[in-house]
Amino acid sequence: MTGKIYVVTGANKGIGYAIVRGLGQKLSGDIIYLAARNISLGEEALKKVKSELDGKLNSDIRFHQLDITDESSCKNFAEYIKKEHGGLDILINNAGFAFNMDATEPCDQQADVTIGINYYGTKLVTSILLPLIRSGGRIVNVCSKAGIMKDLYSDSWTQRFMNDVYTESDIDNFVETYKKLAKEDASGKGHKRKEGGFIESAYRVSKAAEIAYSVYLARILKDRKIIVNGCCPGFVDTDMSSHKGTLTIDQGADTPIYLATDPNVSNGGFYFERKIKEWL
Ligand SMILES: NC(=O)c1ccc[n+]([C@@H]2O[C@H](COP(=O)([O-])OP(=O)(O)OC[C@H]3O[C@@H](n4cnc5c(N)ncnc54)[C@H](OP(=O)(O)O)[C@@H]3O)[C@@H](O)[C@H]2O)c1
């Protein structure tokens, strides 16, 4: 019995669901929160995972509502966790969003929504739960290889994240500059994002920011003995990939679960297939 508290965001389906299921199979005596923004989808998923693990579950799985972009939802969850458990040990930031490849929304709108969820949402829920994460705890951010910056951005953008002094406002400035240029592109001003040293995809920029945030958090939380890593789950068969992904959700959950549970993981890395991968 370890009695640790795990939280998995965006866990009603896809990779998040498989992370909860995988943790349920692996852990003993812990509590895993299957967090989801939609109450009925979350409760359905809880029922499903419990029946799938029937007889194989040595931990408790519980549902709680959590919308990572909604401050009151995040605060409400934090208060509940504090009251119920005094704190938490492992936060797996899995919730994420991508427009379909054939989406017709203008690029500035895609930028606002995608960066709003993947970067600002991840930051919001993390900052609200952070005071509750106990020493020895971990944060795992499910980012993506789409966030690899090497050879895709101007040197000035990649170099910004190559030192160990950059701050959250440097990452904010990176995404806000992209959003501003996307707005100009949407109003027909040419190729401002490209000229500004970015690639076009808002999803890629949001995931680059999420990796940068993971590395930053690892640095500032070292003294609190909290390990933080980002990772890519691979190309997974989920709604997000329009079911074109070649991996099962369990295969996609493997690296996040490894980073959440293995005693030998390092700190501040970007992982793919359980190995550190260069991203700058
Ligand atoms: N699939 C891939 O090939 C792939 C590759 C690389 C990285 N990833 C990353 O892996 C993570 C999981 O993706 P997936 O493929 O499993 O996608 P998915 O099946 O579309 O699931 C995404 C999950 O995130 C939730 N979510 C979205 N916005 C949220 C919010 N504001 N608050 C709380 N939850 C929210 C969704 O909830 P609703 O059901 O309510 O919408 C859903 O539960 C994402 O971060 C994604 O970027 C996926």
The ligand as an SDF file (V2000), in Angstrom:
LIG
                    3D

 48 52  0  0  0  0  0  0  0  0999 V2000
   -3.6420   10.7570  -30.6290 N   0  0  0  0  0  0  0  0  0  0  0  0
   -2.4100   11.0290  -30.9910 C   0  0  0  0  0  0  0  0  0  0  0  0
   -1.8910   10.4820  -31.9800 O   0  0  0  0  0  0  0  0  0  0  0  0
   -1.5770   11.9940  -30.1710 C   0  0  0  0  0  0  0  0  0  0  0  0
   -0.2540   12.2190  -30.5850 C   0  0  0  0  0  0  0  0  0  0  0  0
    0.5390   13.0790  -29.8360 C   0  0  0  0  0  0  0  0  0  0  0  0
    0.0330   13.6850  -28.6970 C   0  0  0  0  0  0  0  0  0  0  0  0
   -1.2690   13.4680  -28.3330 N   0  0  0  0  0  0  0  0  0  0  0  0
   -1.7360   14.1410  -27.1080 C   0  0  0  0  0  0  0  0  0  0  0  0
   -2.2920   13.1780  -26.2380 O   0  0  0  0  0  0  0  0  0  0  0  0
   -3.3070   13.7810  -25.4140 C   0  0  0  0  0  0  0  0  0  0  0  0
   -4.5650   12.9360  -25.4750 C   0  0  0  0  0  0  0  0  0  0  0  0
   -5.0190   12.9180  -26.8190 O   0  0  0  0  0  0  0  0  0  0  0  0
   -6.0210   11.8280  -27.4160 P   0  0  0  0  0  0  0  0  0  0  0  0
   -5.4740   11.4180  -28.7240 O   0  0  0  0  0  0  0  0  0  0  0  0
   -6.3680   10.8290  -26.3990 O   0  0  0  0  0  0  0  0  0  0  0  0
   -7.2650   12.8050  -27.7320 O   0  0  0  0  0  0  0  0  0  0  0  0
   -8.8410   12.6320  -27.5380 P   0  0  0  0  0  0  0  0  0  0  0  0
   -9.2640   11.2280  -27.7010 O   0  0  0  0  0  0  0  0  0  0  0  0
   -9.4310   13.6920  -28.3900 O   0  0  0  0  0  0  0  0  0  0  0  0
   -9.0220   13.0250  -25.9870 O   0  0  0  0  0  0  0  0  0  0  0  0
   -8.7450   14.3130  -25.5410 C   0  0  0  0  0  0  0  0  0  0  0  0
   -9.2410   14.4350  -24.1230 C   0  0  0  0  0  0  0  0  0  0  0  0
   -8.9490   15.7460  -23.6420 O   0  0  0  0  0  0  0  0  0  0  0  0
  -10.1550   16.2760  -23.1020 C   0  0  0  0  0  0  0  0  0  0  0  0
  -10.1750   17.7320  -23.0860 N   0  0  0  0  0  0  0  0  0  0  0  0
  -10.1220   18.6070  -24.1190 C   0  0  0  0  0  0  0  0  0  0  0  0
  -10.2250   19.8610  -23.6590 N   0  0  0  0  0  0  0  0  0  0  0  0
  -10.3440   19.7850  -22.3100 C   0  0  0  0  0  0  0  0  0  0  0  0
  -10.4980   20.7270  -21.2670 C   0  0  0  0  0  0  0  0  0  0  0  0
  -10.5610   22.0470  -21.5060 N   0  0  0  0  0  0  0  0  0  0  0  0
  -10.5700   20.2830  -19.9910 N   0  0  0  0  0  0  0  0  0  0  0  0
  -10.5170   18.9800  -19.7210 C   0  0  0  0  0  0  0  0  0  0  0  0
  -10.4030   18.0200  -20.6610 N   0  0  0  0  0  0  0  0  0  0  0  0
  -10.3240   18.4340  -21.9400 C   0  0  0  0  0  0  0  0  0  0  0  0
  -11.2620   15.6810  -23.9530 C   0  0  0  0  0  0  0  0  0  0  0  0
  -12.5240   15.8330  -23.3060 O   0  0  0  0  0  0  0  0  0  0  0  0
  -13.9110   15.8130  -24.1430 P   0  0  0  0  0  0  0  0  0  0  0  0
  -14.2140   14.3660  -24.4410 O   0  0  0  0  0  0  0  0  0  0  0  0
  -14.8830   16.4260  -23.1870 O   0  0  0  0  0  0  0  0  0  0  0  0
  -13.6930   16.6140  -25.3870 O   0  0  0  0  0  0  0  0  0  0  0  0
  -10.7640   14.2500  -24.0100 C   0  0  0  0  0  0  0  0  0  0  0  0
  -11.0590   13.5900  -22.8120 O   0  0  0  0  0  0  0  0  0  0  0  0
   -3.4880   15.1990  -25.9620 C   0  0  0  0  0  0  0  0  0  0  0  0
   -2.7920   16.1170  -25.1490 O   0  0  0  0  0  0  0  0  0  0  0  0
   -2.8650   15.1290  -27.3420 C   0  0  0  0  0  0  0  0  0  0  0  0
   -2.4190   16.3820  -27.7940 O   0  0  0  0  0  0  0  0  0  0  0  0
   -2.0790   12.6360  -29.0430 C   0  0  0  0  0  0  0  0  0  0  0  0
  1  2  1  0
  2  3  2  0
  2  4  1  0
  4  5  1  0
  4 48  2  0
  5  6  2  0
  6  7  1  0
  7  8  2  0
  8  9  1  0
  8 48  1  0
  9 10  1  0
  9 46  1  0
 10 11  1  0
 11 12  1  0
 11 44  1  0
 12 13  1  0
 13 14  1  0
 14 15  2  0
 14 16  1  0
 14 17  1  0
 17 18  1  0
 18 19  2  0
 18 20  1  0
 18 21  1  0
 21 22  1  0
 22 23  1  0
 23 24  1  0
 23 42  1  0
 24 25  1  0
 25 26  1  0
 25 36  1  0
 26 27  1  0
 26 35  1  0
 27 28  2  0
 28 29  1  0
 29 30  1  0
 29 35  2  0
 30 31  1  0
 30 32  2  0
 32 33  1  0
 33 34  2  0
 34 35  1  0
 36 37  1  0
 36 42  1  0
 37 38  1  0
 38 39  2  0
 38 40  1  0
 38 41  1  0
 42 43  1  0
 44 45  1  0
 44 46  1  0
 46 47  1  0
M  CHG  2   8   1  16  -1
M  END
$$$$
